[in-house]
Amino acid sequence: MKPDRPRPAQWPAGFWEALQNSQWLSDTPAWTGHAHWTLGLPEAHWQLALLSTWALWEKEPHAPRRLHLLAHTEHPPSADDWASLAVDWPAFGPLAAECAQACWGLLPGLHRLVLAQGRLQLSLWVGSSLARDAWWRSTPHQTWGQPPNPTGPASTMVRQQVFLPPSRHKQESAWPARASARPVHGSAQPILDGSQPLMEPAPPRSQTAPPILVLGSGLAGASAARALAERGFRVRVLDAGTAPAQGASGLPVGLMTPHVSGDDNPLSRLTRAGLRMVLAHAQAHLRVSEDWSPSGLLERRMSGKARRGRWPEAWLSPHPSDTWALIDAAQDWFTPASAAQHHAAGLPAPEQSQAEEPKGIWHLQAGWMKPAALVASLLNHPLIEWHGQTTATHMHAQGQSWWVHDQQGRAHEGQQVVVALGPSSAELLQKLLPQAHWPLEPLRGQVTGGVMPGPESNQMPSHPVNGLGSFLPGVPMPDGPTWWYGSTYDHSRSEPVCLSQDQDSNLSQLAILLPLLADTWHPGEAKGVGLQHQGVDTPHAGEAYPTTLDASLRNWAGVRCTTHDRLPVVGPLEGAPGVHVLTALGSRGITLGLLCAEVLASQICGEPLPIDPAVAHLLRPHRFKKSNKSLI
Ligand SMILES: Cc1cc2nc3c(=O)[nH]c(=O)nc-3n(C[C@H](O)[C@H](O)[C@H](O)COP(=O)(O)OP(=O)(O)OC[C@H]3O[C@@H](n4cnc5c(N)ncnc54)[C@H](O)[C@@H]3O)c2cc1C
């Protein structure tokens, strides 16, 4: 099938020929019958290659439902770059505008940009590094074409791996010709997880194949179910609760914000990638100011907080050649907080010299989210079935299937299983693989909140503040706008009980975080009951809220699932093929849930990962090993 588009005069030399030579323009496109197709774009003109491919893919009746494009560039594209392309090729104008919208905050590293309502995914690596080369090499893809003199080791390596011997087109145009017809697996000895399909999943849309079973319907399970349903799988979600999100994800409201570290460590990179994903989902599916708010956030860098890292120095004084692009990209995420932003939080602007680390950071891509609303929106998909009051007790493999048994004596068949049970995951996994070591730690926490005070407390921040716990003002609840502060960290209990001592601790920490507010506002004393509730330890098992220790306050407690390295656990279970784990989202389930699910679904389907494969490797479930024992 040939495109009917007239050839614009301005195509770069050889571009049109390369486009025509590509698989998907032939009479029987190689991608026919594939649900998903991955194409690596040339480094030169990658933006134009993206736009033309996208436009042609939209017209092609047999095109795969999901198209994945890989690209790498030294310099992140600016909105102006996309606008100039739209001027030169007006037909691509709307597509270029969508790209311009998606291309923000492109710091060095891998970014997953979602286009065309999620049907088109762009994995874009900004900057060059050995990690970039390893990613390009180990990510299976077809190759779109290469510029006449490929520059950079990645292009050369890919060419060696994926090109067939030169075709006749080689002489006619300076461009290398067709990619091989079969998907090519990059490195013969993959050193990184996730680039190969783990197993051939049953045809997603088959009505006869058993569904994929997802155990748990908190942020982890709901995100996994959604990521798999988006790929065409039927998914059955089993949960012990009477409704979804009754574990830690029943948190009334939580913060979503990036982590900042001087070396831009994996957790920092994960949180930025996760935020990009959850913000896109929220914009498309949730009610702004009701279910979530992209309010921005002031992070106070409190002295004595050991975990507070520095900003990566390179972002403040980058190499001259990429100064502006890097500063622009960093400033899409955060800037030193201004005096006005401090005042809006009822805080004096800190005095500091130019040379110092900022004492306050303004996070632009941050805000609050009601996790239960997020979970509900994730589960709202025609291929997802939710079954409540189904407590999984154990599972076994039989033939091609897995059978999950529940407390009521029923057995549920699945072609694959995703374990996303939060702190209960360890028990089920231990039964499945008794030899294995699962250092998943329950970590109880409690938040305290109340109705927003009247005008007497004029120091009330207009946006969230964190730095010593988090304060979230103006969160709408059925009884009006509320504030929330949290949370506590308690390793000694694994039950979601509300404790008066935690309420005390929350209120005293709040007074340190917002000292001026504490001068004029005394939550908990409004009805004369103050904080004198020692000993009133009210158990509750994951009720939404409130569990009230004080008539004027509300408290909520839940149990997180954590690991000692503070990273999530995501990936296939060795020793139980077809079983996958997604848990240990710690205190960052809102920010990380969707991203981790995307990692998992990409691993299951052999698609490019949304994060650097080296970082995905750090999340694998079998990273915990007991010494001298043969364990996972
Ligand atoms: C006090 C507190 C404050 C927090 N604040 C924030 C915040 O500001 N920002 C943020 O991003 N994160 C925050 N978190 C963390 C966030 O809530 C978690 O990371 C997230 O909810 C974890 O989701 P999950 O799906 O892994 O676990 P859960 O939400 O606990 O889900 C597990 C599910 O498994 C089900 N289940 C358990 N056992 C079984 C079984 N045997 N069979 C079937 N179903 C079962 C449960 O019913 C539950 O639905 C906070 C957590 C707490 C406790």
The ligand as an SDF file (V2000), in Angstrom:
LIG
                    3D

 53 58  0  0  0  0  0  0  0  0999 V2000
   -0.3730    6.4820   56.0790 C   0  0  0  0  0  0  0  0  0  0  0  0
    0.0350    6.3190   54.6510 C   0  0  0  0  0  0  0  0  0  0  0  0
    0.3130    7.4520   53.9010 C   0  0  0  0  0  0  0  0  0  0  0  0
    0.7080    7.3230   52.5570 C   0  0  0  0  0  0  0  0  0  0  0  0
    0.9310    8.4540   51.8070 N   0  0  0  0  0  0  0  0  0  0  0  0
    1.2580    8.3350   50.5070 C   0  0  0  0  0  0  0  0  0  0  0  0
    1.4390    9.4830   49.7020 C   0  0  0  0  0  0  0  0  0  0  0  0
    1.3070   10.6280   50.1500 O   0  0  0  0  0  0  0  0  0  0  0  0
    1.7880    9.3110   48.3990 N   0  0  0  0  0  0  0  0  0  0  0  0
    1.9500    8.0560   47.8540 C   0  0  0  0  0  0  0  0  0  0  0  0
    2.2580    7.9460   46.6700 O   0  0  0  0  0  0  0  0  0  0  0  0
    1.7620    6.9450   48.6050 N   0  0  0  0  0  0  0  0  0  0  0  0
    1.4240    7.0540   49.9020 C   0  0  0  0  0  0  0  0  0  0  0  0
    1.2580    5.9390   50.6620 N   0  0  0  0  0  0  0  0  0  0  0  0
    1.5820    4.6380   50.0690 C   0  0  0  0  0  0  0  0  0  0  0  0
    0.4750    4.0680   49.1910 C   0  0  0  0  0  0  0  0  0  0  0  0
   -0.7280    4.1210   49.8830 O   0  0  0  0  0  0  0  0  0  0  0  0
    0.8730    2.6440   48.8340 C   0  0  0  0  0  0  0  0  0  0  0  0
    2.1390    2.6510   48.1950 O   0  0  0  0  0  0  0  0  0  0  0  0
   -0.1030    1.9620   47.8990 C   0  0  0  0  0  0  0  0  0  0  0  0
   -1.4270    2.1600   48.3090 O   0  0  0  0  0  0  0  0  0  0  0  0
    0.1980    0.4750   47.8300 C   0  0  0  0  0  0  0  0  0  0  0  0
   -0.7000   -0.1300   46.9420 O   0  0  0  0  0  0  0  0  0  0  0  0
   -0.7450   -1.7120   46.7930 P   0  0  0  0  0  0  0  0  0  0  0  0
   -1.7250   -2.0160   45.7490 O   0  0  0  0  0  0  0  0  0  0  0  0
    0.6310   -2.2520   46.6530 O   0  0  0  0  0  0  0  0  0  0  0  0
   -1.2290   -2.2490   48.2130 O   0  0  0  0  0  0  0  0  0  0  0  0
   -2.6750   -2.1600   48.8700 P   0  0  0  0  0  0  0  0  0  0  0  0
   -3.3470   -0.9010   48.5540 O   0  0  0  0  0  0  0  0  0  0  0  0
   -2.4790   -2.4830   50.3050 O   0  0  0  0  0  0  0  0  0  0  0  0
   -3.4960   -3.3040   48.1320 O   0  0  0  0  0  0  0  0  0  0  0  0
   -3.4130   -4.6570   48.4550 C   0  0  0  0  0  0  0  0  0  0  0  0
   -4.7590   -5.2770   48.1100 C   0  0  0  0  0  0  0  0  0  0  0  0
   -4.6630   -6.6740   48.2770 O   0  0  0  0  0  0  0  0  0  0  0  0
   -5.8410   -7.1350   48.8990 C   0  0  0  0  0  0  0  0  0  0  0  0
   -5.4960   -8.4020   49.5720 N   0  0  0  0  0  0  0  0  0  0  0  0
   -4.6360   -8.5880   50.6040 C   0  0  0  0  0  0  0  0  0  0  0  0
   -4.5140   -9.9020   50.8590 N   0  0  0  0  0  0  0  0  0  0  0  0
   -5.2930  -10.5470   49.9700 C   0  0  0  0  0  0  0  0  0  0  0  0
   -5.5350  -11.9210   49.6770 C   0  0  0  0  0  0  0  0  0  0  0  0
   -4.9610  -12.9080   50.3610 N   0  0  0  0  0  0  0  0  0  0  0  0
   -6.3730  -12.2300   48.6510 N   0  0  0  0  0  0  0  0  0  0  0  0
   -6.9540  -11.2610   47.9190 C   0  0  0  0  0  0  0  0  0  0  0  0
   -6.7550   -9.9490   48.1500 N   0  0  0  0  0  0  0  0  0  0  0  0
   -5.9260   -9.5980   49.1550 C   0  0  0  0  0  0  0  0  0  0  0  0
   -6.2580   -6.0360   49.8210 C   0  0  0  0  0  0  0  0  0  0  0  0
   -7.6620   -6.1150   50.0860 O   0  0  0  0  0  0  0  0  0  0  0  0
   -5.8770   -4.7990   49.0150 C   0  0  0  0  0  0  0  0  0  0  0  0
   -6.9530   -4.3560   48.2150 O   0  0  0  0  0  0  0  0  0  0  0  0
    0.8470    6.0300   51.9910 C   0  0  0  0  0  0  0  0  0  0  0  0
    0.5510    4.9000   52.7570 C   0  0  0  0  0  0  0  0  0  0  0  0
    0.1520    5.0330   54.0690 C   0  0  0  0  0  0  0  0  0  0  0  0
   -0.1740    3.8010   54.8500 C   0  0  0  0  0  0  0  0  0  0  0  0
  1  2  1  0
  2  3  1  0
  2 52  2  0
  3  4  2  0
  4  5  1  0
  4 50  1  0
  5  6  2  0
  6  7  1  0
  6 13  1  0
  7  8  2  0
  7  9  1  0
  9 10  1  0
 10 11  2  0
 10 12  1  0
 12 13  2  0
 13 14  1  0
 14 15  1  0
 14 50  1  0
 15 16  1  0
 16 17  1  0
 16 18  1  0
 18 19  1  0
 18 20  1  0
 20 21  1  0
 20 22  1  0
 22 23  1  0
 23 24  1  0
 24 25  2  0
 24 26  1  0
 24 27  1  0
 27 28  1  0
 28 29  2  0
 28 30  1  0
 28 31  1  0
 31 32  1  0
 32 33  1  0
 33 34  1  0
 33 48  1  0
 34 35  1  0
 35 36  1  0
 35 46  1  0
 36 37  1  0
 36 45  1  0
 37 38  2  0
 38 39  1  0
 39 40  1  0
 39 45  2  0
 40 41  1  0
 40 42  2  0
 42 43  1  0
 43 44  2  0
 44 45  1  0
 46 47  1  0
 46 48  1  0
 48 49  1  0
 50 51  2  0
 51 52  1  0
 52 53  1  0
M  END
$$$$
